[in-house]
Amino acid sequence: MYRESADMLERGGLFYQRDLWGKPRRFRPWLGDCFSFLYDYAMKYSVFPKKFGASLEKHERILRKELASFQGHSVLELGTGSGAASEVLPRNISYWGVDVSPGLLRRGKRNFAGRGFSRASFCVASAEDLPFDKGVFSLCICLLSLNFFPDIPGTLREIRRVLLPGGTFLCAVPVKDRQPERSVIRGTLYSEDSLKNLGEKEGFAFRPLEWRNGALFYFKALRKE
C-alpha cells in the first residue's frame, strides 16, 4: 500500500512519514489541533448555514446517493477532518484517511470506529505528496477541503497516480460561481470552469453533477487510461 520510499511509522494509531531525523513529519493545519474539538460544531452551525448558504442534511443525502455504488471498494479521502464521511460511506469499504492535522484525524478515527468501519486507517500527510503506491484506490474523495490545498494541479497529479485506471475522484467544494453575497469563505475559491480545465489538463474526464446546494459544487473526475 505504502510506497517504499515513504518510510512510514505508526504512533498512537496514526501513520506518519519519517522526516530526515527519523521523527514523525509534521505539518501546519489551517485550524490548529487545539481547536479540533470545535470543528463539527462550526461546520454544522456556522460554515454550512452562514458561509455556504447550504444544507448539511442535503449535503449528506447527495453524498450517500453518489457513494452507494462503491460497496467493498478501496477508498482514499483527502482532508478527512473529524471523520464526517463516516456518515455517508458504505461500511464495507477499505478506507484510508489523510489529513495534515493529527488532532482531527484522531477524532476521525474514533468516529469511523464508532460507526462500524472495520478496515479504516489514518495517515498524517500532504495531499500534494501522498505516501501510497500507484494505482491502489478505486475511489478518492475530497469533501469541503480542496479550496485549502495550496497546489491543486499537484494534488490532482497525485490523485491520478494513486487511482486505478478508470478510478473516480469525487469532490464537493465551494466555488466562486455559487458564493452567496456577503459571504466570506476561507481558502482559494475557483470557478467551475477553472476546476474543469485543471482536471482535464491532469488526465481526468470531468463530469459536473447537477446537485444544487448553496455555494457547493459537486463533481466527478474519472482517471483516463
mmCIF file of the C-alpha atoms, coordinates in Angstrom:
data_MODEL
# 
_entry.id   MODEL 
# 
loop_
_atom_site.group_PDB 
_atom_site.id 
_atom_site.type_symbol 
_atom_site.label_atom_id 
_atom_site.label_alt_id 
_atom_site.label_comp_id 
_atom_site.label_asym_id 
_atom_site.label_entity_id 
_atom_site.label_seq_id 
_atom_site.pdbx_PDB_ins_code 
_atom_site.Cartn_x 
_atom_site.Cartn_y 
_atom_site.Cartn_z 
_atom_site.occupancy 
_atom_site.B_iso_or_equiv 
_atom_site.pdbx_formal_charge 
_atom_site.auth_seq_id 
_atom_site.auth_comp_id 
_atom_site.auth_asym_id 
_atom_site.auth_atom_id 
_atom_site.pdbx_PDB_model_num 
ATOM 1   C CA . MET A 1 1   ? 0.000   0.000  0.000   1.00 0.00 ? 1   MET A CA 1 
ATOM 2   C CA . TYR A 1 2   ? 2.700   2.499  1.007   1.00 0.00 ? 2   TYR A CA 1 
ATOM 3   C CA . ARG A 1 3   ? 5.480   3.203  -1.454  1.00 0.00 ? 3   ARG A CA 1 
ATOM 4   C CA . GLU A 1 4   ? 8.837   2.018  -0.171  1.00 0.00 ? 4   GLU A CA 1 
ATOM 5   C CA . SER A 1 5   ? 10.409  5.475  -0.179  1.00 0.00 ? 5   SER A CA 1 
ATOM 6   C CA . ALA A 1 6   ? 7.697   6.852  2.120   1.00 0.00 ? 6   ALA A CA 1 
ATOM 7   C CA . ASP A 1 7   ? 9.380   5.361  5.243   1.00 0.00 ? 7   ASP A CA 1 
ATOM 8   C CA . MET A 1 8   ? 6.296   5.228  7.464   1.00 0.00 ? 8   MET A CA 1 
ATOM 9   C CA . LEU A 1 9   ? 5.910   4.829  11.198  1.00 0.00 ? 9   LEU A CA 1 
ATOM 10  C CA . GLU A 1 10  ? 2.853   4.274  13.394  1.00 0.00 ? 10  GLU A CA 1 
ATOM 11  C CA . ARG A 1 11  ? 2.231   6.303  16.526  1.00 0.00 ? 11  ARG A CA 1 
ATOM 12  C CA . GLY A 1 12  ? -0.927  6.468  18.603  1.00 0.00 ? 12  GLY A CA 1 
ATOM 13  C CA . GLY A 1 13  ? -2.991  4.727  15.929  1.00 0.00 ? 13  GLY A CA 1 
ATOM 14  C CA . LEU A 1 14  ? -1.954  7.155  13.166  1.00 0.00 ? 14  LEU A CA 1 
ATOM 15  C CA . PHE A 1 15  ? 0.611   6.660  10.407  1.00 0.00 ? 15  PHE A CA 1 
ATOM 16  C CA . TYR A 1 16  ? 3.293   9.271  9.736   1.00 0.00 ? 16  TYR A CA 1 
ATOM 17  C CA . GLN A 1 17  ? 6.118   9.695  7.255   1.00 0.00 ? 17  GLN A CA 1 
ATOM 18  C CA . ARG A 1 18  ? 9.537   9.975  8.881   1.00 0.00 ? 18  ARG A CA 1 
ATOM 19  C CA . ASP A 1 19  ? 11.437  13.212 8.459   1.00 0.00 ? 19  ASP A CA 1 
ATOM 20  C CA . LEU A 1 20  ? 15.215  13.419 7.887   1.00 0.00 ? 20  LEU A CA 1 
ATOM 21  C CA . TRP A 1 21  ? 15.806  12.757 11.588  1.00 0.00 ? 21  TRP A CA 1 
ATOM 22  C CA . GLY A 1 22  ? 13.508  9.714  11.744  1.00 0.00 ? 22  GLY A CA 1 
ATOM 23  C CA . LYS A 1 23  ? 10.763  11.577 13.590  1.00 0.00 ? 23  LYS A CA 1 
ATOM 24  C CA . PRO A 1 24  ? 7.111   11.942 12.506  1.00 0.00 ? 24  PRO A CA 1 
ATOM 25  C CA . ARG A 1 25  ? 6.798   14.532 9.766   1.00 0.00 ? 25  ARG A CA 1 
ATOM 26  C CA . ARG A 1 26  ? 4.591   17.428 10.869  1.00 0.00 ? 26  ARG A CA 1 
ATOM 27  C CA . PHE A 1 27  ? 2.510   19.980 9.000   1.00 0.00 ? 27  PHE A CA 1 
ATOM 28  C CA . ARG A 1 28  ? 0.775   23.231 9.906   1.00 0.00 ? 28  ARG A CA 1 
ATOM 29  C CA . PRO A 1 29  ? -3.021  22.717 9.845   1.00 0.00 ? 29  PRO A CA 1 
ATOM 30  C CA . TRP A 1 30  ? -5.183  25.710 8.855   1.00 0.00 ? 30  TRP A CA 1 
ATOM 31  C CA . LEU A 1 31  ? -7.101  25.043 12.081  1.00 0.00 ? 31  LEU A CA 1 
ATOM 32  C CA . GLY A 1 32  ? -4.712  24.345 14.950  1.00 0.00 ? 32  GLY A CA 1 
ATOM 33  C CA . ASP A 1 33  ? -5.009  20.970 16.663  1.00 0.00 ? 33  ASP A CA 1 
ATOM 34  C CA . CYS A 1 34  ? -6.022  22.657 19.913  1.00 0.00 ? 34  CYS A CA 1 
ATOM 35  C CA . PHE A 1 35  ? -9.254  23.811 18.196  1.00 0.00 ? 35  PHE A CA 1 
ATOM 36  C CA . SER A 1 36  ? -10.091 20.470 16.565  1.00 0.00 ? 36  SER A CA 1 
ATOM 37  C CA . PHE A 1 37  ? -12.852 19.799 19.114  1.00 0.00 ? 37  PHE A CA 1 
ATOM 38  C CA . LEU A 1 38  ? -14.776 22.790 17.685  1.00 0.00 ? 38  LEU A CA 1 
ATOM 39  C CA . TYR A 1 39  ? -14.684 21.563 14.093  1.00 0.00 ? 39  TYR A CA 1 
ATOM 40  C CA . ASP A 1 40  ? -18.005 19.695 13.941  1.00 0.00 ? 40  ASP A CA 1 
ATOM 41  C CA . TYR A 1 41  ? -19.880 22.420 15.807  1.00 0.00 ? 41  TYR A CA 1 
ATOM 42  C CA . ALA A 1 42  ? -18.507 25.110 13.488  1.00 0.00 ? 42  ALA A CA 1 
ATOM 43  C CA . MET A 1 43  ? -19.408 23.140 10.351  1.00 0.00 ? 43  MET A CA 1 
ATOM 44  C CA . LYS A 1 44  ? -22.984 22.484 11.472  1.00 0.00 ? 44  LYS A CA 1 
ATOM 45  C CA . TYR A 1 45  ? -23.903 25.869 12.953  1.00 0.00 ? 45  TYR A CA 1 
ATOM 46  C CA . SER A 1 46  ? -21.677 28.349 11.124  1.00 0.00 ? 46  SER A CA 1 
ATOM 47  C CA . VAL A 1 47  ? -19.989 27.137 7.941   1.00 0.00 ? 47  VAL A CA 1 
ATOM 48  C CA . PHE A 1 48  ? -22.917 25.372 6.273   1.00 0.00 ? 48  PHE A CA 1 
ATOM 49  C CA . PRO A 1 49  ? -25.774 27.796 7.049   1.00 0.00 ? 49  PRO A CA 1 
ATOM 50  C CA . LYS A 1 50  ? -23.815 31.076 7.175   1.00 0.00 ? 50  LYS A CA 1 
ATOM 51  C CA . LYS A 1 51  ? -20.798 30.675 4.869   1.00 0.00 ? 51  LYS A CA 1 
ATOM 52  C CA . PHE A 1 52  ? -22.066 28.206 2.272   1.00 0.00 ? 52  PHE A CA 1 
ATOM 53  C CA . GLY A 1 53  ? -25.770 29.084 2.447   1.00 0.00 ? 53  GLY A CA 1 
ATOM 54  C CA . ALA A 1 54  ? -26.257 25.329 2.205   1.00 0.00 ? 54  ALA A CA 1 
ATOM 55  C CA . SER A 1 55  ? -27.995 22.448 3.968   1.00 0.00 ? 55  SER A CA 1 
ATOM 56  C CA . LEU A 1 56  ? -25.808 19.907 5.777   1.00 0.00 ? 56  LEU A CA 1 
ATOM 57  C CA . GLU A 1 57  ? -28.651 17.370 5.621   1.00 0.00 ? 57  GLU A CA 1 
ATOM 58  C CA . LYS A 1 58  ? -28.946 17.763 1.844   1.00 0.00 ? 58  LYS A CA 1 
ATOM 59  C CA . HIS A 1 59  ? -25.170 17.501 1.507   1.00 0.00 ? 59  HIS A CA 1 
ATOM 60  C CA . GLU A 1 60  ? -25.224 14.153 3.299   1.00 0.00 ? 60  GLU A CA 1 
ATOM 61  C CA . ARG A 1 61  ? -28.135 12.886 1.180   1.00 0.00 ? 61  ARG A CA 1 
ATOM 62  C CA . ILE A 1 62  ? -26.282 13.794 -2.022  1.00 0.00 ? 62  ILE A CA 1 
ATOM 63  C CA . LEU A 1 63  ? -23.130 12.019 -0.923  1.00 0.00 ? 63  LEU A CA 1 
ATOM 64  C CA . ARG A 1 64  ? -24.942 8.871  0.214   1.00 0.00 ? 64  ARG A CA 1 
ATOM 65  C CA . LYS A 1 65  ? -26.544 8.624  -3.211  1.00 0.00 ? 65  LYS A CA 1 
ATOM 66  C CA . GLU A 1 66  ? -23.287 9.218  -5.101  1.00 0.00 ? 66  GLU A CA 1 
ATOM 67  C CA . LEU A 1 67  ? -21.265 6.831  -2.926  1.00 0.00 ? 67  LEU A CA 1 
ATOM 68  C CA . ALA A 1 68  ? -23.748 3.956  -2.611  1.00 0.00 ? 68  ALA A CA 1 
ATOM 69  C CA . SER A 1 69  ? -22.283 2.087  -5.598  1.00 0.00 ? 69  SER A CA 1 
ATOM 70  C CA . PHE A 1 70  ? -18.793 1.844  -4.080  1.00 0.00 ? 70  PHE A CA 1 
ATOM 71  C CA . GLN A 1 71  ? -19.565 -1.070 -1.769  1.00 0.00 ? 71  GLN A CA 1 
ATOM 72  C CA . GLY A 1 72  ? -16.384 -3.019 -0.943  1.00 0.00 ? 72  GLY A CA 1 
ATOM 73  C CA . HIS A 1 73  ? -14.043 -0.632 -2.787  1.00 0.00 ? 73  HIS A CA 1 
ATOM 74  C CA . SER A 1 74  ? -10.681 0.767  -1.730  1.00 0.00 ? 74  SER A CA 1 
ATOM 75  C CA . VAL A 1 75  ? -11.262 4.422  -0.827  1.00 0.00 ? 75  VAL A CA 1 
ATOM 76  C CA . LEU A 1 76  ? -8.894  7.299  -0.122  1.00 0.00 ? 76  LEU A CA 1 
ATOM 77  C CA . GLU A 1 77  ? -10.119 10.527 1.457   1.00 0.00 ? 77  GLU A CA 1 
ATOM 78  C CA . LEU A 1 78  ? -8.115  13.743 1.296   1.00 0.00 ? 78  LEU A CA 1 
ATOM 79  C CA . GLY A 1 79  ? -8.907  16.120 4.150   1.00 0.00 ? 79  GLY A CA 1 
ATOM 80  C CA . THR A 1 80  ? -10.521 13.567 6.454   1.00 0.00 ? 80  THR A CA 1 
ATOM 81  C CA . GLY A 1 81  ? -11.113 16.160 9.168   1.00 0.00 ? 81  GLY A CA 1 
ATOM 82  C CA . SER A 1 82  ? -13.146 14.760 12.044  1.00 0.00 ? 82  SER A CA 1 
ATOM 83  C CA . GLY A 1 83  ? -14.478 11.830 10.015  1.00 0.00 ? 83  GLY A CA 1 
ATOM 84  C CA . ALA A 1 84  ? -17.759 13.257 8.689   1.00 0.00 ? 84  ALA A CA 1 
ATOM 85  C CA . ALA A 1 85  ? -17.503 10.935 5.675   1.00 0.00 ? 85  ALA A CA 1 
ATOM 86  C CA . SER A 1 86  ? -18.233 8.015  8.009   1.00 0.00 ? 86  SER A CA 1 
ATOM 87  C CA . GLU A 1 87  ? -21.854 9.196  7.889   1.00 0.00 ? 87  GLU A CA 1 
ATOM 88  C CA . VAL A 1 88  ? -22.134 8.710  4.120   1.00 0.00 ? 88  VAL A CA 1 
ATOM 89  C CA . LEU A 1 89  ? -19.677 5.998  3.004   1.00 0.00 ? 89  LEU A CA 1 
ATOM 90  C CA . PRO A 1 90  ? -20.600 2.293  2.771   1.00 0.00 ? 90  PRO A CA 1 
ATOM 91  C CA . ARG A 1 91  ? -19.362 0.446  5.870   1.00 0.00 ? 91  ARG A CA 1 
ATOM 92  C CA . ASN A 1 92  ? -17.685 -2.438 3.994   1.00 0.00 ? 92  ASN A CA 1 
ATOM 93  C CA . ILE A 1 93  ? -15.001 -0.401 2.210   1.00 0.00 ? 93  ILE A CA 1 
ATOM 94  C CA . SER A 1 94  ? -11.249 -0.367 2.820   1.00 0.00 ? 94  SER A CA 1 
ATOM 95  C CA . TYR A 1 95  ? -10.725 3.231  3.886   1.00 0.00 ? 95  TYR A CA 1 
ATOM 96  C CA . TRP A 1 96  ? -7.625  5.388  4.134   1.00 0.00 ? 96  TRP A CA 1 
ATOM 97  C CA . GLY A 1 97  ? -7.991  8.895  5.533   1.00 0.00 ? 97  GLY A CA 1 
ATOM 98  C CA . VAL A 1 98  ? -5.369  11.601 5.000   1.00 0.00 ? 98  VAL A CA 1 
ATOM 99  C CA . ASP A 1 99  ? -5.095  14.957 6.763   1.00 0.00 ? 99  ASP A CA 1 
ATOM 100 C CA . VAL A 1 100 ? -2.339  17.284 7.967   1.00 0.00 ? 100 VAL A CA 1 
ATOM 101 C CA . SER A 1 101 ? -3.961  17.584 11.410  1.00 0.00 ? 101 SER A CA 1 
ATOM 102 C CA . PRO A 1 102 ? -3.287  14.725 13.875  1.00 0.00 ? 102 PRO A CA 1 
ATOM 103 C CA . GLY A 1 103 ? -5.927  16.175 16.216  1.00 0.00 ? 103 GLY A CA 1 
ATOM 104 C CA . LEU A 1 104 ? -8.670  15.962 13.606  1.00 0.00 ? 104 LEU A CA 1 
ATOM 105 C CA . LEU A 1 105 ? -7.502  12.525 12.449  1.00 0.00 ? 105 LEU A CA 1 
ATOM 106 C CA . ARG A 1 106 ? -7.754  11.161 15.987  1.00 0.00 ? 106 ARG A CA 1 
ATOM 107 C CA . ARG A 1 107 ? -11.371 12.381 16.090  1.00 0.00 ? 107 ARG A CA 1 
ATOM 108 C CA . GLY A 1 108 ? -11.933 10.878 12.645  1.00 0.00 ? 108 GLY A CA 1 
ATOM 109 C CA . LYS A 1 109 ? -10.500 7.543  13.769  1.00 0.00 ? 109 LYS A CA 1 
ATOM 110 C CA . ARG A 1 110 ? -12.930 7.433  16.713  1.00 0.00 ? 110 ARG A CA 1 
ATOM 111 C CA . ASN A 1 111 ? -15.905 8.332  14.515  1.00 0.00 ? 111 ASN A CA 1 
ATOM 112 C CA . PHE A 1 112 ? -15.123 5.705  11.895  1.00 0.00 ? 112 PHE A CA 1 
ATOM 113 C CA . ALA A 1 113 ? -14.677 3.037  14.573  1.00 0.00 ? 113 ALA A CA 1 
ATOM 114 C CA . GLY A 1 114 ? -17.891 4.089  16.301  1.00 0.00 ? 114 GLY A CA 1 
ATOM 115 C CA . ARG A 1 115 ? -19.841 3.767  13.046  1.00 0.00 ? 115 ARG A CA 1 
ATOM 116 C CA . GLY A 1 116 ? -18.702 0.231  12.334  1.00 0.00 ? 116 GLY A CA 1 
ATOM 117 C CA . PHE A 1 117 ? -15.840 0.632  9.855   1.00 0.00 ? 117 PHE A CA 1 
ATOM 118 C CA . SER A 1 118 ? -13.561 -2.354 10.471  1.00 0.00 ? 118 SER A CA 1 
ATOM 119 C CA . ARG A 1 119 ? -10.986 -1.529 7.775   1.00 0.00 ? 119 ARG A CA 1 
ATOM 120 C CA . ALA A 1 120 ? -10.008 2.102  8.292   1.00 0.00 ? 120 ALA A CA 1 
ATOM 121 C CA . SER A 1 121 ? -6.512  3.596  8.551   1.00 0.00 ? 121 SER A CA 1 
ATOM 122 C CA . PHE A 1 122 ? -5.426  7.185  9.043   1.00 0.00 ? 122 PHE A CA 1 
ATOM 123 C CA . CYS A 1 123 ? -2.314  8.945  7.795   1.00 0.00 ? 123 CYS A CA 1 
ATOM 124 C CA . VAL A 1 124 ? -0.818  12.360 8.549   1.00 0.00 ? 124 VAL A CA 1 
ATOM 125 C CA . ALA A 1 125 ? 0.298   13.502 5.110   1.00 0.00 ? 125 ALA A CA 1 
ATOM 126 C CA . SER A 1 126 ? 0.008   16.217 2.484   1.00 0.00 ? 126 SER A CA 1 
ATOM 127 C CA . ALA A 1 127 ? -2.371  15.819 -0.465  1.00 0.00 ? 127 ALA A CA 1 
ATOM 128 C CA . GLU A 1 128 ? 0.423   17.028 -2.768  1.00 0.00 ? 128 GLU A CA 1 
ATOM 129 C CA . ASP A 1 129 ? 2.806   14.236 -1.646  1.00 0.00 ? 129 ASP A CA 1 
ATOM 130 C CA . LEU A 1 130 ? 0.842   11.083 -0.890  1.00 0.00 ? 130 LEU A CA 1 
ATOM 131 C CA . PRO A 1 131 ? 2.820   8.162  0.573   1.00 0.00 ? 131 PRO A CA 1 
ATOM 132 C CA . PHE A 1 132 ? 0.906   5.456  -1.335  1.00 0.00 ? 132 PHE A CA 1 
ATOM 133 C CA . ASP A 1 133 ? 1.874   3.230  -4.262  1.00 0.00 ? 133 ASP A CA 1 
ATOM 134 C CA . LYS A 1 134 ? 0.467   3.999  -7.687  1.00 0.00 ? 134 LYS A CA 1 
ATOM 135 C CA . GLY A 1 135 ? -2.864  2.514  -8.730  1.00 0.00 ? 135 GLY A CA 1 
ATOM 136 C CA . VAL A 1 136 ? -4.149  1.267  -5.352  1.00 0.00 ? 136 VAL A CA 1 
ATOM 137 C CA . PHE A 1 137 ? -7.512  3.061  -4.915  1.00 0.00 ? 137 PHE A CA 1 
ATOM 138 C CA . SER A 1 138 ? -10.697 2.823  -6.962  1.00 0.00 ? 138 SER A CA 1 
ATOM 139 C CA . LEU A 1 139 ? -12.177 5.967  -5.376  1.00 0.00 ? 139 LEU A CA 1 
ATOM 140 C CA . CYS A 1 140 ? -10.726 9.175  -3.960  1.00 0.00 ? 140 CYS A CA 1 
ATOM 141 C CA . ILE A 1 141 ? -12.984 11.685 -2.222  1.00 0.00 ? 141 ILE A CA 1 
ATOM 142 C CA . CYS A 1 142 ? -12.326 15.230 -1.098  1.00 0.00 ? 142 CYS A CA 1 
ATOM 143 C CA . LEU A 1 143 ? -15.196 16.905 0.731   1.00 0.00 ? 143 LEU A CA 1 
ATOM 144 C CA . LEU A 1 144 ? -15.010 20.617 1.538   1.00 0.00 ? 144 LEU A CA 1 
ATOM 145 C CA . SER A 1 145 ? -11.198 20.672 1.625   1.00 0.00 ? 145 SER A CA 1 
ATOM 146 C CA . LEU A 1 146 ? -9.908  21.233 -1.909  1.00 0.00 ? 146 LEU A CA 1 
ATOM 147 C CA . ASN A 1 147 ? -10.024 25.024 -1.548  1.00 0.00 ? 147 ASN A CA 1 
ATOM 148 C CA . PHE A 1 148 ? -7.437  24.784 1.266   1.00 0.00 ? 148 PHE A CA 1 
ATOM 149 C CA . PHE A 1 149 ? -4.811  22.888 -0.735  1.00 0.00 ? 149 PHE A CA 1 
ATOM 150 C CA . PRO A 1 150 ? -2.017  25.202 -1.952  1.00 0.00 ? 150 PRO A CA 1 
ATOM 151 C CA . ASP A 1 151 ? -1.193  23.229 -5.114  1.00 0.00 ? 151 ASP A CA 1 
ATOM 152 C CA . ILE A 1 152 ? -4.321  21.979 -6.896  1.00 0.00 ? 152 ILE A CA 1 
ATOM 153 C CA . PRO A 1 153 ? -2.518  20.712 -10.049 1.00 0.00 ? 153 PRO A CA 1 
ATOM 154 C CA . GLY A 1 154 ? -0.043  18.839 -7.847  1.00 0.00 ? 154 GLY A CA 1 
ATOM 155 C CA . THR A 1 155 ? -2.898  17.355 -5.829  1.00 0.00 ? 155 THR A CA 1 
ATOM 156 C CA . LEU A 1 156 ? -4.688  16.216 -8.990  1.00 0.00 ? 156 LEU A CA 1 
ATOM 157 C CA . ARG A 1 157 ? -1.500  14.587 -10.275 1.00 0.00 ? 157 ARG A CA 1 
ATOM 158 C CA . GLU A 1 158 ? -1.156  12.683 -7.000  1.00 0.00 ? 158 GLU A CA 1 
ATOM 159 C CA . ILE A 1 159 ? -4.814  11.620 -7.093  1.00 0.00 ? 159 ILE A CA 1 
ATOM 160 C CA . ARG A 1 160 ? -4.374  10.342 -10.632 1.00 0.00 ? 160 ARG A CA 1 
ATOM 161 C CA . ARG A 1 161 ? -1.205  8.472  -9.645  1.00 0.00 ? 161 ARG A CA 1 
ATOM 162 C CA . VAL A 1 162 ? -2.805  6.557  -6.761  1.00 0.00 ? 162 VAL A CA 1 
ATOM 163 C CA . LEU A 1 163 ? -6.098  5.813  -8.556  1.00 0.00 ? 163 LEU A CA 1 
ATOM 164 C CA . LEU A 1 164 ? -6.625  2.682  -10.604 1.00 0.00 ? 164 LEU A CA 1 
ATOM 165 C CA . PRO A 1 165 ? -7.232  3.260  -14.332 1.00 0.00 ? 165 PRO A CA 1 
ATOM 166 C CA . GLY A 1 166 ? -10.864 4.319  -14.623 1.00 0.00 ? 166 GLY A CA 1 
ATOM 167 C CA . GLY A 1 167 ? -10.929 5.226  -10.928 1.00 0.00 ? 167 GLY A CA 1 
ATOM 168 C CA . THR A 1 168 ? -13.138 8.034  -9.642  1.00 0.00 ? 168 THR A CA 1 
ATOM 169 C CA . PHE A 1 169 ? -12.352 11.288 -7.900  1.00 0.00 ? 169 PHE A CA 1 
ATOM 170 C CA . LEU A 1 170 ? -15.490 12.644 -6.197  1.00 0.00 ? 170 LEU A CA 1 
ATOM 171 C CA . CYS A 1 171 ? -15.322 16.176 -4.845  1.00 0.00 ? 171 CYS A CA 1 
ATOM 172 C CA . ALA A 1 172 ? -17.565 18.708 -3.117  1.00 0.00 ? 172 ALA A CA 1 
ATOM 173 C CA . VAL A 1 173 ? -16.069 22.193 -2.911  1.00 0.00 ? 173 VAL A CA 1 
ATOM 174 C CA . PRO A 1 174 ? -17.325 25.777 -2.589  1.00 0.00 ? 174 PRO A CA 1 
ATOM 175 C CA . VAL A 1 175 ? -16.837 27.789 -5.796  1.00 0.00 ? 175 VAL A CA 1 
ATOM 176 C CA . LYS A 1 176 ? -16.916 31.457 -6.762  1.00 0.00 ? 176 LYS A CA 1 
ATOM 177 C CA . ASP A 1 177 ? -19.843 30.926 -9.146  1.00 0.00 ? 177 ASP A CA 1 
ATOM 178 C CA . ARG A 1 178 ? -22.157 29.944 -6.289  1.00 0.00 ? 178 ARG A CA 1 
ATOM 179 C CA . GLN A 1 179 ? -20.817 32.007 -3.398  1.00 0.00 ? 179 GLN A CA 1 
ATOM 180 C CA . PRO A 1 180 ? -23.623 33.844 -1.562  1.00 0.00 ? 180 PRO A CA 1 
ATOM 181 C CA . GLU A 1 181 ? -23.386 37.621 -1.425  1.00 0.00 ? 181 GLU A CA 1 
ATOM 182 C CA . ARG A 1 182 ? -21.521 38.998 1.605   1.00 0.00 ? 182 ARG A CA 1 
ATOM 183 C CA . SER A 1 183 ? -20.316 35.513 2.486   1.00 0.00 ? 183 SER A CA 1 
ATOM 184 C CA . VAL A 1 184 ? -16.638 35.062 3.360   1.00 0.00 ? 184 VAL A CA 1 
ATOM 185 C CA . ILE A 1 185 ? -15.382 31.539 2.616   1.00 0.00 ? 185 ILE A CA 1 
ATOM 186 C CA . ARG A 1 186 ? -11.842 30.642 3.596   1.00 0.00 ? 186 ARG A CA 1 
ATOM 187 C CA . GLY A 1 187 ? -9.313  29.219 1.185   1.00 0.00 ? 187 GLY A CA 1 
ATOM 188 C CA . THR A 1 188 ? -8.905  29.785 -2.541  1.00 0.00 ? 188 THR A CA 1 
ATOM 189 C CA . LEU A 1 189 ? -12.183 29.662 -4.439  1.00 0.00 ? 189 LEU A CA 1 
ATOM 190 C CA . TYR A 1 190 ? -12.026 28.502 -8.050  1.00 0.00 ? 190 TYR A CA 1 
ATOM 191 C CA . SER A 1 191 ? -14.731 28.737 -10.686 1.00 0.00 ? 191 SER A CA 1 
ATOM 192 C CA . GLU A 1 192 ? -16.458 25.642 -12.044 1.00 0.00 ? 192 GLU A CA 1 
ATOM 193 C CA . ASP A 1 193 ? -14.748 26.136 -15.412 1.00 0.00 ? 193 ASP A CA 1 
ATOM 194 C CA . SER A 1 194 ? -11.323 26.501 -13.773 1.00 0.00 ? 194 SER A CA 1 
ATOM 195 C CA . LEU A 1 195 ? -11.742 23.205 -11.930 1.00 0.00 ? 195 LEU A CA 1 
ATOM 196 C CA . LYS A 1 196 ? -12.905 21.503 -15.125 1.00 0.00 ? 196 LYS A CA 1 
ATOM 197 C CA . ASN A 1 197 ? -9.891  22.819 -17.057 1.00 0.00 ? 197 ASN A CA 1 
ATOM 198 C CA . LEU A 1 198 ? -7.463  21.807 -14.323 1.00 0.00 ? 198 LEU A CA 1 
ATOM 199 C CA . GLY A 1 199 ? -8.939  18.313 -14.119 1.00 0.00 ? 199 GLY A CA 1 
ATOM 200 C CA . GLU A 1 200 ? -8.845  17.722 -17.863 1.00 0.00 ? 200 GLU A CA 1 
ATOM 201 C CA . LYS A 1 201 ? -5.279  19.041 -18.081 1.00 0.00 ? 201 LYS A CA 1 
ATOM 202 C CA . GLU A 1 202 ? -4.178  16.484 -15.470 1.00 0.00 ? 202 GLU A CA 1 
ATOM 203 C CA . GLY A 1 203 ? -5.721  13.497 -17.264 1.00 0.00 ? 203 GLY A CA 1 
ATOM 204 C CA . PHE A 1 204 ? -9.275  13.269 -15.952 1.00 0.00 ? 204 PHE A CA 1 
ATOM 205 C CA . ALA A 1 205 ? -12.627 13.063 -17.697 1.00 0.00 ? 205 ALA A CA 1 
ATOM 206 C CA . PHE A 1 206 ? -14.505 15.761 -15.802 1.00 0.00 ? 206 PHE A CA 1 
ATOM 207 C CA . ARG A 1 207 ? -18.227 15.422 -15.081 1.00 0.00 ? 207 ARG A CA 1 
ATOM 208 C CA . PRO A 1 208 ? -20.122 18.101 -13.103 1.00 0.00 ? 208 PRO A CA 1 
ATOM 209 C CA . LEU A 1 209 ? -23.016 16.764 -11.043 1.00 0.00 ? 209 LEU A CA 1 
ATOM 210 C CA . GLU A 1 210 ? -26.332 18.590 -11.224 1.00 0.00 ? 210 GLU A CA 1 
ATOM 211 C CA . TRP A 1 211 ? -26.934 18.931 -7.497  1.00 0.00 ? 211 TRP A CA 1 
ATOM 212 C CA . ARG A 1 212 ? -27.500 22.460 -6.162  1.00 0.00 ? 212 ARG A CA 1 
ATOM 213 C CA . ASN A 1 213 ? -26.716 23.212 -2.527  1.00 0.00 ? 213 ASN A CA 1 
ATOM 214 C CA . GLY A 1 214 ? -25.658 26.777 -1.772  1.00 0.00 ? 214 GLY A CA 1 
ATOM 215 C CA . ALA A 1 215 ? -22.026 27.519 -2.616  1.00 0.00 ? 215 ALA A CA 1 
ATOM 216 C CA . LEU A 1 216 ? -21.140 23.850 -3.077  1.00 0.00 ? 216 LEU A CA 1 
ATOM 217 C CA . PHE A 1 217 ? -20.129 22.363 -6.413  1.00 0.00 ? 217 PHE A CA 1 
ATOM 218 C CA . TYR A 1 218 ? -20.231 18.560 -6.750  1.00 0.00 ? 218 TYR A CA 1 
ATOM 219 C CA . PHE A 1 219 ? -18.262 16.812 -9.479  1.00 0.00 ? 219 PHE A CA 1 
ATOM 220 C CA . LYS A 1 220 ? -16.711 13.530 -10.526 1.00 0.00 ? 220 LYS A CA 1 
ATOM 221 C CA . ALA A 1 221 ? -13.443 13.205 -12.396 1.00 0.00 ? 221 ALA A CA 1 
ATOM 222 C CA . LEU A 1 222 ? -12.600 9.816  -13.912 1.00 0.00 ? 222 LEU A CA 1 
ATOM 223 C CA . ARG A 1 223 ? -8.974  8.796  -14.351 1.00 0.00 ? 223 ARG A CA 1 
ATOM 224 C CA . LYS A 1 224 ? -8.253  8.266  -18.021 1.00 0.00 ? 224 LYS A CA 1 
ATOM 225 C CA . GLU A 1 225 ? -6.220  5.228  -19.066 1.00 0.00 ? 225 GLU A CA 1 
# 
